[in-house]
Structures are given as C-alpha cells and as structure tokens.
Amino acid sequence: MGQLSLESEDKIMDKIKNIIFDMGNVLLRFDPWVSLHHFCKTQEEKEIIYRELFQGPEWVMADEGLITNGQRYDFVKNRVPKEMHQLLKLIVENWDMCMEEVSGAKEFVIRKREEGYGCFVLSNACNRFYHYFPRFYDLNLFHGVVVSSDVKMIKPNPMIYQYVTYTYGLKPDECLFIDDLKENVEAAVGVGMKGFLFQDNYQLLKKTLTYTPLGYML
C-alpha cells in the first residue's frame, strides 16, 4: 500500500471515477451506547445487552443475511436474564435510533456527484438498513447501494468488493473506497482499489485528497 505521494487533488482524482462509501461512521454515525443509555435504567442492563446483542455473534449473522434483525432477539434472549427480555426486544427493534448523519458527509457526496464521480455505498448491515438509511439519504443520491445482508457477504471478504465492481461495471483501479476500519480498507486495496481510512473528519478527507499528507492509505 505504501504512503501517499505528494500529488495535487486533480492528479489523484483524475485517476478516480468512482467513490465507494462505507455507511457506519462514514455516512451515518453508529454508537449503540446512545440506544442503551436511552432505554436502560441500570448500568448492569447496559453492559449485559451491549455484550450479548451488539458484541454477540448474532450481530454479524444478521449483517451476513443469515438471520433478520428481528431474529436477533430470538437467539440473544437465551443469554439474557428473563426480566430483561422486554427491554432487549425494545432495543432490538429500535437500536437504530442512535444513527445520525456524519457532519459533512452528505455535502461531500453531493459535491462529488456534481463533479461527475460515481457514488456508491458498500455497507455491512442487516435488513433494517432500509428502515433507517432513507431517513437521512435518498437512495437515488447514489449510483448503487450494496448491503451485505442482501448478498450474504461481509467486508473484508474480497468477494464483496468484486461484487460491487462486477455489478456496476466498475474498474477497481478507478475506485476510491472510504471506510473507518483499516482491515476493510486493506481488503479494498487488495482487489485493486484505492483506499482511504476515514477518521470522522470530512475536512481532513478533502485536505488529504488535495495535499496527500503521509500516514493515510490511498
């Protein structure tokens, strides 16, 4: 992967025709503790439900499309005290109340579309994606959206990146992939894309594309 060369934004972005965005903590902020603080009354409730729901295997299983979001409850309740079952079900059905737009994200997408770039979403997400994502973004703002639960693959599996390029007729070396997890960026670079490790700052992203400071993958 190496370090960035000192090129201008025009030189870098001239090589790129498409920008592929992760969703969580790139387009929408995901913090399950917001939901836990909202619904739970005790620290014990928060810690148990965080551990068993958000860190349990069912979280990934739903992202893989093996179960639905609602079915998470059926599995997780077996590891949660019975007196917390109603609370658990409430959180399973409403955890996405924590989602909010990342500052500067929508403006960046709109600007890049206006500049002629293809804009795509590649997200590890369960079927509930279609409930909360449209609250913040019109799906038509993007030229394509790939949700892991729909295709039964999750990042950083190289096949999901290849699915995006094959489905939408993209050339990997013309794609810039933006994610907040290093392993996902590395996987994108591994299939021939350029990659950027997002750190919750669109101003920094813009500066990086312009001045290419050392320490980021591109």
DRENRO-304205 format. One line per 5 residues: their letters; for each residue y, z, x of N, C-alpha, C, O. Coordinates in pm, 1 decimal. Atoms other than C-alpha are relative to their C-alpha. Layout:
BEGIN
A = Y/Z/X/Y/Z/X/Y/Z/X/Y/Z/X | ...
//
This chain:
BEGIN
MGQLS = -119.1/0.0/82.6/0.0/0.0/0.0/124.8/0.0/86.6/214.3/-82.6/68.8 | -110.2/-2.4/-93.5/239.8/96.1/274.1/128.7/50.0/-60.4/132.3/97.6/-173.9 | -131.0/-43.4/44.5/605.9/177.7/247.7/81.7/-121.2/-42.7/44.3/-236.0/-18.5 | -83.2/107.2/51.5/881.8/-21.8/90.2/79.4/-65.7/111.4/124.2/1.1/204.6 | -87.6/69.6/-92.6/1065.8/-286.0/284.4/141.3/4.0/-55.6/161.1/23.8/-175.5
LESED = -139.3/-7.3/43.1/1444.0/-293.5/272.6/44.0/-136.2/-51.5/104.7/-215.0/21.1 | -37.3/125.3/63.2/1493.7/-581.8/31.0/99.3/28.7/-111.1/110.4/142.6/-156.4 | -92.7/-16.5/111.0/1757.5/-637.5/-235.0/-77.3/-0.5/-130.2/-194.0/-39.7/-133.7 | 65.8/-0.4/129.8/1680.5/-593.1/-604.2/-40.2/-141.3/-39.3/-148.9/-162.3/-93.2 | 30.1/136.2/38.2/1698.8/-969.5/-654.7/-127.2/-48.9/68.7/-211.1/-112.0/4.4
KIMDK = 119.1/45.2/-71.1/1436.4/-1035.6/-385.2/-125.7/64.5/-56.8/-226.2/-3.0/-79.1 | 116.6/-69.5/52.7/1199.8/-771.8/-517.8/-32.4/-50.5/-140.0/-145.8/-89.8/-167.5 | 25.7/33.0/138.7/1239.7/-854.3/-883.8/-20.8/-149.4/-21.7/-73.7/-189.1/-125.6 | 32.1/141.9/8.9/1226.6/-1228.6/-820.0/-150.3/-21.7/7.3/-201.4/-120.4/-45.6 | 145.6/11.0/-12.3/860.1/-1170.8/-735.7/-71.2/51.7/-124.1/-189.6/25.4/-144.7
IKNII = 57.7/-64.0/117.7/804.0/-981.9/-1059.1/45.2/-72.1/-127.0/163.4/-101.8/-144.3 | -30.7/61.5/129.0/784.6/-1142.7/-1402.6/-31.3/92.4/-116.7/16.9/72.0/-228.2 | 43.5/-89.5/107.1/628.3/-858.5/-1599.6/2.5/144.9/47.0/-32.1/174.6/161.3 | -1.2/-142.8/-28.8/673.2/-480.7/-1613.3/-92.9/67.9/-99.7/-77.8/52.4/-220.9 | 98.8/-68.7/83.1/385.1/-268.7/-1743.6/28.4/149.4/9.1/24.9/207.7/117.5
FDMGN = -38.8/-140.3/5.7/480.4/82.5/-1855.2/-115.8/87.0/-47.0/-182.4/55.0/-145.5 | 77.5/-108.4/57.4/263.3/388.1/-1888.9/82.2/57.5/-115.2/203.3/36.6/-121.1 | -73.9/-60.7/109.6/355.1/578.2/-2204.9/37.9/145.4/29.0/156.1/179.7/29.3 | -25.1/-142.2/-16.3/317.2/952.3/-2135.1/81.4/33.9/123.2/40.8/4.6/235.7 | -91.9/-41.7/-106.1/605.4/1089.7/-1927.2/61.6/-116.7/75.8/114.0/-99.9/185.9
VLLRF = -74.9/116.2/-48.8/734.9/738.7/-1862.6/87.3/-53.3/-113.6/207.6/-72.6/-96.2 | -75.8/40.8/118.4/837.2/620.9/-2210.3/24.2/118.8/-93.5/132.8/134.2/-149.3 | -10.6/-119.4/84.3/769.2/942.6/-2404.2/-43.1/122.6/80.0/-142.4/119.7/152.8 | 35.2/-124.2/-69.2/766.9/1295.9/-2270.1/-110.8/71.3/-76.0/-101.7/90.9/-197.2 | 113.3/-71.3/58.0/438.3/1477.2/-2331.8/-11.1/137.3/64.7/-38.5/148.8/184.1
DPWVS = 11.6/-137.8/-47.9/437.1/1855.8/-2299.1/-68.4/82.3/-109.0/-1.9/127.9/-201.9 | 71.7/-70.5/106.0/165.0/2028.4/-2504.3/47.3/143.0/-21.9/26.6/199.3/-129.4 | -48.3/-136.8/16.3/323.9/2367.3/-2441.7/109.9/9.4/-105.3/129.8/115.6/-164.2 | -100.4/0.7/107.4/604.7/2268.0/-2678.5/-68.7/26.7/-133.5/-20.9/107.1/-213.4 | 75.1/-19.5/124.3/348.5/2246.5/-2960.2/-60.0/139.3/-6.2/-59.5/202.8/-111.6
LHHFC = 62.0/-132.5/-2.5/175.3/2565.6/-2852.1/102.7/109.0/-27.6/75.5/202.1/-103.5 | -105.1/-99.1/24.3/500.0/2762.9/-2843.5/46.4/-3.5/-145.2/86.0/98.7/-201.2 | -46.6/15.3/138.0/587.8/2626.3/-3186.5/-97.7/62.0/-99.6/-55.8/128.2/-194.6 | 99.1/-40.4/100.0/261.6/2707.5/-3365.0/-66.2/134.6/28.3/-106.7/203.3/-65.4 | 75.3/-120.8/-34.8/108.3/3001.5/-3177.1/90.7/123.0/2.3/208.2/115.0/38.0
KTQEE = -76.4/-124.5/1.8/218.0/3362.4/-3215.5/-23.6/84.4/124.7/63.1/162.5/163.9 | 32.2/-84.0/-115.8/47.0/3516.0/-2913.3/-29.8/-84.9/122.6/-65.2/-202.3/111.7 | 31.0/68.4/-125.0/1.2/3423.4/-2550.0/-148.4/-32.1/8.5/-187.1/-134.8/64.2 | 144.5/24.5/-0.9/-373.9/3453.9/-2595.3/-34.2/-127.3/-76.7/-113.6/-209.0/-30.2 | 23.9/121.7/77.9/-372.1/3188.6/-2866.8/40.9/-123.4/79.0/-31.7/-222.7/82.0
KEIIY = -49.4/113.5/-77.7/-166.0/2958.0/-2646.4/-95.7/-35.2/112.0/-129.2/-152.1/131.1 | 84.7/24.8/-116.2/-389.9/2996.8/-2345.3/-137.1/-52.6/-39.4/-189.8/-143.0/25.4 | 132.4/45.5/44.2/-718.0/2954.6/-2535.0/5.6/-142.9/-50.7/-78.2/-225.2/-13.9 | -7.3/134.5/57.2/-607.0/2646.7/-2727.2/41.6/-102.5/105.8/-5.5/-216.2/103.7 | -35.6/92.3/-108.2/-443.4/2490.9/-2422.6/-123.9/-34.3/81.5/-149.3/-151.1/111.0
RELFQ = 118.4/21.4/-83.4/-762.0/2536.6/-2221.7/-106.1/-82.3/-71.9/-160.7/-176.8/-15.0 | 111.9/63.0/69.6/-1009.1/2426.4/-2486.8/34.9/-135.2/-62.0/-50.6/-223.4/-70.1 | -39.7/127.2/61.5/-810.5/2147.2/-2653.9/57.8/-96.5/103.1/4.8/-205.7/123.7 | -71.3/94.3/-86.1/-573.8/1997.0/-2401.1/-66.5/-20.5/136.0/-45.3/-123.0/200.8 | 71.5/15.9/-126.8/-791.5/2056.9/-2095.3/-150.3/-19.1/-20.4/-224.5/-34.7/76.6
GPEWV = 142.0/18.0/28.3/-1127.9/2020.8/-2266.6/-41.8/-146.4/7.3/43.8/-234.9/7.9 | 49.9/138.3/-12.4/-1349.1/1709.5/-2241.4/35.4/-88.5/-119.0/43.1/-210.7/-106.3 | -31.8/80.2/120.3/-1260.3/1603.6/-2596.8/133.0/-71.6/11.3/154.5/-173.7/-54.1 | -129.3/66.6/-14.6/-907.6/1518.3/-2487.8/-18.7/-139.1/60.0/39.4/-237.0/13.0 | 28.1/128.7/-63.7/-1036.0/1244.0/-2260.0/-91.0/-85.4/-87.6/-75.1/-207.3/-93.7
MADEG = 91.1/76.1/87.3/-1312.8/1145.8/-2502.1/76.5/-77.6/-106.8/42.1/-191.8/-137.5 | -80.4/69.1/101.9/-1052.6/1060.6/-2767.2/80.9/-112.3/63.2/97.5/-218.3/2.9 | -71.8/107.0/-70.4/-849.6/863.9/-2512.9/-93.2/-117.5/30.1/-50.2/-232.8/33.8 | 99.4/104.9/-25.7/-1168.7/672.1/-2435.7/-47.2/-68.4/-128.3/-119.9/-167.6/-123.3 | 40.3/58.5/127.0/-1214.8/598.1/-2804.8/-139.6/39.8/-43.5/-196.5/-22.7/-133.0
LITNG = 133.7/-46.2/36.5/-1544.6/787.8/-2822.5/3.4/86.9/-125.0/-93.8/92.3/-200.3 | -24.3/-77.8/121.1/-1404.7/1020.5/-3090.4/143.8/-24.0/-42.0/223.7/-75.0/36.5 | -137.8/9.7/45.9/-1089.4/1022.8/-3301.1/74.4/129.6/32.0/13.7/229.2/71.3 | -76.7/-122.7/-20.1/-808.7/1272.1/-3266.0/-49.1/110.7/-93.0/-65.7/224.9/-50.1 | 44.4/-99.8/95.6/-925.5/1449.5/-3581.0/-133.7/61.5/36.5/-157.3/179.5/10.3
QRYDF = 131.5/-50.2/-39.1/-1278.5/1482.2/-3445.1/6.4/96.0/117.8/-89.9/168.2/144.0 | -15.3/-99.4/-105.8/-1146.9/1679.3/-3151.5/-22.1/140.5/-55.3/-84.8/224.8/8.8 | 12.8/-132.1/62.0/-1129.6/1975.3/-3388.0/-146.0/38.1/-19.4/-184.3/152.1/6.9 | 140.2/-29.3/29.6/-1497.7/1948.7/-3482.8/-75.1/50.7/122.6/-165.7/133.2/110.8 | 66.1/-42.1/-123.3/-1601.2/1992.3/-3120.1/63.4/126.9/57.0/-6.1/221.4/94.2
VKNRV = -70.7/-108.7/-67.7/-1335.4/2228.1/-2989.5/-14.3/132.6/-73.8/-16.1/238.3/-10.6 | 7.4/-124.9/76.7/-1367.3/2481.9/-3271.8/-118.9/85.7/41.5/-116.2/207.5/24.4 | 118.6/-73.4/-41.9/-1709.4/2578.6/-3133.9/24.7/86.8/122.5/-57.0/172.5/156.3 | -32.6/-78.5/-119.5/-1538.1/2721.3/-2824.9/121.7/89.7/-23.0/172.4/152.4/70.0 | -120.1/-75.8/34.9/-1250.8/2891.7/-3006.5/-37.7/106.9/-102.8/-114.8/78.4/-194.4
PKEMH = 29.9/-104.2/98.3/-1265.8/3225.6/-3194.7/27.4/-47.1/-143.1/124.1/-118.9/-168.1 | -8.4/48.0/138.4/-1315.5/3171.4/-3569.0/136.3/26.3/-62.0/184.8/-54.4/-141.3 | -129.7/-32.8/58.5/-987.1/3342.8/-3654.2/110.8/-95.0/46.4/221.0/-93.5/-8.5 | -98.3/97.2/-48.4/-807.2/3068.1/-3458.7/-27.0/-140.0/-51.9/47.7/-232.2/-18.8 | 37.7/133.9/43.6/-975.9/2774.8/-3634.4/111.1/-68.6/-79.0/139.6/-186.3/-56.6
QLLKL = -107.2/60.2/79.9/-695.9/2717.6/-3884.0/116.8/-41.0/88.8/175.9/-147.4/70.6 | -107.7/30.6/-94.1/-439.6/2731.0/-3605.8/-36.8/-120.3/85.8/45.8/-208.9/107.7 | 47.5/112.8/-79.9/-646.1/2494.8/-3392.1/11.9/-130.0/-78.2/61.0/-229.7/-25.2 | -5.6/121.5/81.7/-672.9/2243.1/-3676.9/144.2/-45.5/-18.5/173.3/-165.0/-14.0 | -141.7/31.3/15.8/-297.8/2261.2/-3731.9/55.2/-68.8/124.5/131.7/-164.7/114.6
IVENW = -49.6/58.0/-125.2/-231.9/2183.8/-3366.1/-63.6/-135.7/26.1/4.1/-227.8/71.6 | 65.3/130.9/-16.3/-489.7/1903.6/-3351.8/70.9/-105.8/-84.3/87.6/-219.9/-41.1 | -62.4/95.4/92.0/-315.5/1740.8/-3647.1/147.8/-23.7/28.5/206.1/-119.5/-22.3 | -145.3/9.4/-18.7/38.8/1794.5/-3518.7/46.1/15.0/143.8/165.3/34.3/167.6 | -40.6/-22.1/-138.9/34.0/1823.3/-3138.0/108.9/-96.3/45.5/187.2/-63.5/134.6
DMCME = -95.8/101.0/-45.4/244.5/1507.9/-3107.2/143.4/31.3/-41.7/234.8/-45.3/-11.1 | -137.9/-39.6/28.9/546.4/1691.3/-3247.7/76.3/29.2/129.4/199.2/36.5/129.4 | -64.4/-26.5/-129.5/613.2/1763.8/-2878.2/58.6/-125.3/62.7/139.5/-115.9/155.0 | -42.1/123.8/-64.4/674.4/1396.8/-2799.9/148.8/-25.9/-21.5/201.8/-7.3/-131.0 | -139.3/41.8/10.8/1028.1/1286.0/-2725.1/25.8/-109.2/103.0/-44.1/-119.9/203.7
EVSGA = -30.9/113.0/-87.1/1185.3/984.2/-2562.3/49.1/47.1/136.0/133.3/136.4/145.1 | -48.1/-28.1/-135.2/1230.3/999.9/-2187.3/139.3/-61.4/15.3/161.0/-177.7/-18.9 | -138.3/45.5/-12.9/1600.1/971.2/-2108.4/8.9/-128.3/83.3/-41.8/-135.4/195.3 | -22.3/125.8/-70.0/1696.3/617.2/-2012.2/-110.3/-101.8/-15.9/-95.1/-216.7/25.7 | 115.8/89.4/8.0/1357.9/466.6/-2096.6/26.6/-122.2/-88.1/7.1/-236.0/-45.5
KEFVI = -18.0/111.7/92.3/1446.8/257.8/-2399.6/106.7/-96.6/51.5/91.8/-218.4/41.0 | -107.1/85.8/-54.4/1767.2/130.4/-2238.4/-53.3/-87.3/113.1/-15.3/-203.7/125.7 | 57.1/76.3/-112.2/1568.9/23.4/-1931.4/-88.1/-113.4/-52.0/-80.7/-225.8/-2.3 | 87.1/103.2/56.4/1310.7/-164.0/-2139.6/82.6/-112.3/-61.1/56.0/-230.1/-37.5 | -84.6/100.7/64.5/1577.9/-339.8/-2343.5/70.3/-86.7/103.0/76.7/-208.8/88.3
RKREE = -70.1/75.1/-104.1/1771.2/-438.2/-2031.5/-93.9/-98.5/68.4/-57.1/-213.6/92.1 | 93.0/88.8/-69.7/1463.1/-580.7/-1861.8/-46.4/-114.0/-90.0/-69.1/-225.3/-42.5 | 31.9/108.7/93.2/1370.7/-776.7/-2172.7/112.2/-102.3/-3.3/87.9/-222.9/-0.8 | -115.2/90.1/4.3/1720.9/-920.0/-2186.0/10.5/-81.9/128.2/60.8/-194.2/127.3 | -1.6/71.5/-128.5/1685.2/-1016.3/-1819.7/-115.5/-99.4/12.8/-123.6/-173.5/110.7
GYGCF = 105.7/99.7/3.0/1375.3/-1216.6/-1908.6/-137.1/46.8/46.0/-229.1/-34.1/58.1 | 129.9/-50.9/-43.0/1093.4/-990.0/-1793.7/-89.6/26.7/-120.4/-42.5/67.9/-226.3 | 96.2/-42.6/100.0/778.1/-944.6/-1996.6/-16.5/150.5/10.0/-27.5/204.2/120.2 | 12.0/-145.7/1.3/747.7/-580.0/-2100.4/-125.0/39.1/-79.7/-143.6/-4.5/-193.3 | 128.0/-35.9/58.1/410.1/-422.6/-2176.9/-22.1/150.8/10.5/39.0/218.0/93.5
VLSNA = 40.5/-140.7/-4.6/260.2/-79.6/-2246.4/-149.1/5.7/29.4/-228.1/-66.7/-31.2 | 140.3/-28.0/-27.7/-67.2/41.1/-2095.5/-15.4/151.6/1.2/29.0/218.4/94.6 | 1.6/-144.5/17.7/-147.2/391.2/-2215.8/-139.8/55.6/-21.7/-219.9/-0.4/-96.6 | 115.8/-81.4/36.6/-430.5/639.5/-2207.3/40.9/82.6/-121.1/121.0/175.3/-109.0 | -40.8/-68.8/122.6/-403.0/758.0/-2566.6/-108.0/-15.1/-105.4/-184.8/-111.3/-105.2
CNRFY = 96.2/3.6/110.3/-611.4/836.4/-2872.4/57.1/-83.1/-114.9/164.9/-141.4/-103.5 | -41.5/82.5/114.5/-586.6/666.6/-3211.7/131.5/47.1/-62.4/194.5/-28.3/-136.6 | -124.4/-51.7/58.3/-289.1/887.5/-3303.8/123.3/-66.3/61.8/234.5/-47.8/12.4 | -109.4/74.3/-63.2/-74.6/671.0/-3072.8/82.5/-75.6/-104.4/205.4/-77.9/-97.2 | -69.0/83.5/97.8/9.6/450.8/-3371.0/73.6/82.5/-104.9/147.6/28.0/-186.8
HYFPR = -75.1/-89.8/87.5/138.0/753.4/-3560.8/131.8/40.7/64.4/236.2/37.6/-0.8 | -122.1/-53.8/-60.8/388.0/886.0/-3307.8/82.2/-102.9/78.0/204.8/-92.8/80.5 | -76.3/91.8/-83.5/482.9/593.0/-3082.8/105.8/-77.5/-78.8/218.6/-91.9/-31.6 | -101.3/74.4/76.9/655.6/390.4/-3358.6/117.4/85.2/-48.4/218.0/30.6/-93.7 | -115.2/-83.6/34.0/877.4/689.8/-3432.3/112.4/-18.8/101.3/228.9/7.1/71.3
FYDLN = -97.5/11.4/-107.6/1051.7/614.2/-3103.2/25.1/-143.8/44.4/135.5/-177.6/87.1 | -10.5/137.8/-47.6/985.3/248.4/-3021.2/-57.3/-95.2/-103.9/-163.2/-70.2/-161.5 | 55.2/109.7/78.4/944.2/-65.8/-3226.2/-105.1/-68.7/87.9/-74.8/-109.4/200.0 | 104.9/64.3/-78.3/612.8/-211.7/-3109.5/40.0/-141.2/41.2/-5.7/-191.8/143.7 | -43.9/136.6/-30.8/781.6/-552.7/-3117.1/98.6/-5.3/116.6/134.7/-113.5/162.9
LFHGV = -84.5/-2.5/-118.4/1008.1/-438.8/-2834.9/-79.0/-43.9/122.7/-21.8/-88.2/222.3 | 88.0/33.0/-111.8/709.1/-502.8/-2608.9/-76.0/-129.3/-28.4/-106.5/-162.1/-143.1 | 74.4/124.5/13.9/529.5/-828.0/-2544.5/-149.2/25.6/-19.8/-223.4/-64.3/-59.3 | 139.0/-37.0/21.4/198.3/-644.3/-2558.5/-18.8/149.3/19.6/50.5/211.6/100.1 | 30.5/-142.6/-9.6/55.5/-295.8/-2602.7/-151.2/15.8/7.4/-224.2/-34.5/-78.0
VVSSD = 142.9/-28.3/-15.1/-285.0/-181.2/-2477.2/-19.0/151.1/0.8/35.7/221.4/85.8 | 29.6/-142.2/13.6/-411.8/161.0/-2585.7/-146.3/21.1/37.3/-234.5/-48.9/-12.1 | 134.2/-19.6/-55.4/-716.8/297.5/-2406.6/-106.8/19.1/-107.4/-217.2/-33.9/-94.9 | 100.4/-26.9/103.4/-892.4/418.3/-2721.9/-40.6/-126.3/-75.4/-149.4/-131.9/-132.8 | 33.5/126.7/65.9/-881.1/65.1/-2863.4/-99.1/-81.6/82.5/-184.0/-151.5/27.1
VKMIK = 80.9/85.6/-87.9/-1050.1/-93.1/-2559.7/-113.0/77.1/67.7/-190.7/19.7/144.0 | 109.0/-84.3/-50.9/-1281.1/200.4/-2469.6/-2.7/5.5/153.2/-108.9/10.5/215.2 | -15.9/-14.6/-144.7/-1148.8/219.6/-2113.2/126.1/80.4/25.2/220.9/74.0/-53.0 | -120.2/-75.0/-32.7/-901.0/451.3/-1945.8/39.0/-24.2/145.6/-44.6/-55.2/230.4 | -46.8/0.3/-138.7/-686.3/442.0/-1635.7/-56.3/123.2/69.5/-65.1/228.5/6.3
PNPMI = -25.1/110.8/-93.9/-755.5/446.3/-1347.3/-114.5/-100.1/15.4/-127.1/-161.2/121.5 | 104.9/101.8/-6.3/-1057.6/225.9/-1426.1/65.1/-137.0/23.4/145.7/-180.8/-58.8 | -63.2/129.7/-28.5/-962.1/-108.7/-1265.0/-14.0/-100.4/-113.6/70.3/-188.7/-129.6 | 24.8/98.2/105.9/-1107.5/-293.9/-1563.6/108.1/0.4/-107.1/131.7/-102.4/-170.5 | -102.3/-2.6/105.5/-830.5/-177.0/-1797.9/124.9/-76.0/43.8/193.6/-135.1/-39.5
YQYVT = -112.3/78.3/-51.1/-563.4/-330.2/-1573.7/-33.8/-149.5/-8.7/50.5/-232.1/-43.9 | 44.3/139.3/8.8/-765.9/-650.7/-1558.3/-2.0/-46.8/-145.1/23.4/-164.0/-173.1 | -3.1/33.7/142.7/-794.9/-640.3/-1937.8/140.9/-41.5/-40.7/158.4/-138.7/-114.1 | -139.1/32.6/33.4/-414.5/-641.0/-1964.4/36.4/-138.9/51.1/90.7/-220.7/-23.2 | -39.5/129.2/-57.0/-368.1/-935.2/-1730.5/-76.7/-115.1/-65.3/-19.7/-221.4/-89.7
YTYGL = 79.6/105.7/64.6/-652.5/-1135.5/-1888.5/47.8/-24.7/-143.2/63.6/-139.4/-185.1 | -37.3/13.0/140.8/-544.7/-1065.2/-2247.1/133.3/-71.9/-17.5/149.5/-153.2/-108.5 | -134.2/55.7/17.0/-182.0/-1162.2/-2193.5/31.1/-112.8/98.9/144.6/-160.0/106.5 | -17.9/112.9/-91.0/-232.9/-1429.9/-1929.2/97.3/27.6/113.3/177.8/-58.5/148.9 | -91.2/-40.6/-106.7/-51.4/-1242.2/-1652.7/-65.8/-14.2/136.8/-187.5/-0.6/150.0
KPDEC = 47.8/-0.5/-138.0/-84.7/-1283.0/-1277.8/28.1/138.2/59.1/142.3/184.2/55.3 | -20.5/-135.7/-51.1/-137.8/-942.2/-1113.2/115.4/12.7/99.0/189.2/111.1/94.8 | -105.1/-12.0/-101.8/99.5/-1015.4/-823.6/139.9/-23.4/-56.1/239.1/-11.4/15.8 | -128.6/14.2/66.9/375.5/-1086.5/-1075.5/30.2/118.4/-91.3/126.7/116.3/-167.7 | -14.3/-116.6/87.5/334.7/-746.7/-1245.2/41.7/123.8/78.9/-10.5/150.8/187.1
LFIDD = -39.2/-130.5/-52.0/509.9/-418.4/-1170.0/-51.9/105.0/-97.7/-15.6/103.7/-215.4 | 56.8/-104.5/83.8/316.8/-118.2/-1303.4/68.2/132.7/30.5/81.0/171.5/146.6 | -73.4/-125.9/-14.6/502.2/210.0/-1363.6/-78.4/111.4/-67.5/-108.6/103.1/-186.6 | 77.2/-112.9/53.2/313.5/538.8/-1408.4/44.9/126.0/73.8/97.9/119.1/184.7 | -38.3/-126.0/-64.3/374.2/906.2/-1334.0/-115.6/64.5/76.7/-98.0/169.8/138.0
LKENV = 115.7/-53.2/-71.9/23.8/960.9/-1188.5/-37.0/-92.6/115.0/-55.9/-212.8/96.7 | 23.9/79.0/-120.4/-47.0/848.0/-834.0/-128.7/-80.4/-7.4/-132.5/-196.1/34.2 | 127.7/70.0/4.1/-411.1/760.1/-899.8/5.4/-123.6/-89.2/-64.6/-221.6/-63.9 | -13.4/116.5/87.5/-309.7/524.3/-1180.3/78.9/-111.5/67.7/47.9/-229.4/50.8 | -77.5/99.1/-74.7/-52.0/351.4/-961.8/-87.1/-63.9/107.6/-84.9/-185.6/126.2
EAAVG = 86.9/51.8/-105.6/-301.4/317.2/-679.2/-103.3/-97.8/-56.4/-134.9/-198.4/7.1 | 97.4/89.4/61.7/-554.0/159.1/-914.7/63.5/-134.1/-35.9/1.0/-239.1/-20.7 | -70.7/123.9/32.3/-294.9/-95.0/-1030.6/22.1/-83.6/125.9/3.3/-205.2/125.2 | -20.0/70.4/-127.2/-213.0/-182.4/-670.8/-132.8/-58.0/48.8/-136.6/-165.3/109.1 | 132.1/45.6/-41.3/-586.3/-213.6/-607.7/-44.1/-129.4/-65.3/-127.0/-201.1/-9.2
VGMKG = 34.4/126.6/65.4/-611.1/-501.7/-856.9/106.1/-106.3/24.8/101.9/-213.7/-35.3 | -96.3/101.8/-40.3/-313.3/-680.5/-703.5/139.4/12.6/-56.3/225.2/-71.0/-28.0 | -134.0/-19.7/54.9/-14.9/-543.6/-895.2/89.1/71.9/101.1/40.9/129.6/198.7 | -91.7/-89.4/-67.4/295.9/-386.8/-751.8/2.7/129.7/-79.6/-20.5/127.6/-200.5 | 3.8/-126.3/70.4/322.4/-18.5/-837.2/118.1/88.0/33.5/168.7/86.8/145.7
FLFQD = -108.4/-95.9/-21.0/592.6/242.5/-882.2/-41.5/134.1/-56.4/-81.0/143.2/-172.6 | 31.6/-135.5/43.7/527.9/616.4/-901.5/125.0/62.2/-59.8/218.3/98.7/11.8 | -117.4/-45.8/73.1/771.0/736.2/-1167.0/13.3/151.0/10.0/-85.4/223.7/-0.4 | -25.8/-142.7/-14.4/933.0/1076.7/-1122.4/110.1/47.0/-94.8/202.3/118.5/-55.4 | -85.9/-51.4/106.6/1116.8/1133.0/-1450.1/147.2/-31.5/21.9/234.1/49.8/-9.8
NYQLL = -138.6/30.8/-30.2/1430.5/952.6/-1343.6/19.3/-151.7/2.7/-16.8/-217.8/100.1 | -22.2/144.8/3.4/1529.5/601.4/-1452.5/112.4/-43.4/91.9/113.6/-157.6/138.0 | -103.3/34.7/-97.0/1839.3/611.6/-1236.1/-61.8/-19.4/137.5/-24.4/-110.5/211.3 | 70.1/13.1/-127.5/1611.6/666.2/-937.4/-80.8/-129.3/3.8/-85.2/-197.0/106.5 | 75.3/125.2/6.7/1391.8/377.5/-1052.3/92.3/-119.0/27.0/58.8/-208.0/105.2
KKTLT = -94.7/110.5/-20.5/1694.0/147.5/-1069.5/43.9/-7.9/145.8/49.9/-116.5/203.5 | -42.9/-2.1/-140.6/1811.6/257.4/-723.3/-111.8/-45.1/92.2/-88.3/-114.7/191.0 | 114.0/38.3/-82.8/1463.7/214.5/-581.8/-19.7/-150.8/-2.1/-47.6/-211.6/101.3 | 13.8/145.1/9.4/1444.6/-141.3/-710.0/113.5/-71.3/72.2/99.0/-185.9/114.8 | -114.7/60.4/-67.2/1786.0/-204.3/-557.4/-4.6/23.1/150.5/13.1/-70.6/228.3
YTPLG = -10.2/-34.7/-141.6/1767.9/-21.7/-223.8/-133.1/26.0/67.7/-138.8/37.2/190.2 | 134.4/-22.5/-50.5/1392.0/36.8/-183.7/-6.6/108.3/109.2/-45.4/77.5/221.9 | 13.3/-106.7/-99.1/1408.6/376.5/-5.1/-146.1/27.1/30.3/-232.5/-4.7/-51.4 | 137.1/-26.4/-39.1/1096.1/487.6/179.2/-59.5/109.7/-86.8/12.3/194.6/-139.6 | 69.0/-108.3/66.8/834.6/702.9/11.3/-52.7/-33.1/-138.6/-115.4/51.2/-202.8
YML = 51.5/41.0/131.3/755.1/506.2/-305.7/-89.0/-122.1/17.4/-73.2/-199.4/111.8 | 89.6/114.8/-5.0/483.1/253.6/-375.4/57.9/-112.0/-84.9/100.6/-90.4/-198.3 | -49.9/114.4/76.3/591.6/-90.8/-480.7/-76.8/-124.7/42.5/-51.2/-233.5/-9.0
//
